[in-house]
Amino acid sequence: MPVPEAPTIVVNDQPLVWRAGMTVADVLAARKFIFPLLVVSINGQHIPREAFATAIVPQGANVVVVHLMSGG
């Protein structure tokens, strides 16, 4: 009998194993995003930086993380 595949989300067009209760902060840690200026959306909805630790990522979500560059 085949082993069922683990549930996933998509982060910047790449699959990531999902778990119940996963937050934006968990996703950023799993993908090793350490840049200080990140913009995140889940299924097209912007997630404010102050909500990264509490915003739950649903199973099957499409997460987009953009690293902003500053300078002049």
Rosetta blueprint (number, residue, H / E / L):
1 M L
2 P L
3 V L
4 P L
5 E L
6 A L
7 P L
8 T E
9 I E
10 V E
11 V E
12 N L
13 D L
14 Q E
15 P E
16 L E
17 V E
18 W L
19 R L
20 A L
21 G L
22 M L
23 T E
24 V H
25 A H
26 D H
27 V H
28 L H
29 A H
30 A H
31 R L
32 K L
33 F L
34 I L
35 F L
36 P L
37 L L
38 L E
39 V E
40 V E
41 S E
42 I E
43 N L
44 G L
45 Q E
46 H E
47 I E
48 P L
49 R H
50 E H
51 A H
52 F L
53 A L
54 T L
55 A L
56 I E
57 V L
58 P L
59 Q L
60 G L
61 A L
62 N E
63 V E
64 V E
65 V E
66 V E
67 H E
68 L L
69 M L
70 S L
71 G L
72 G L
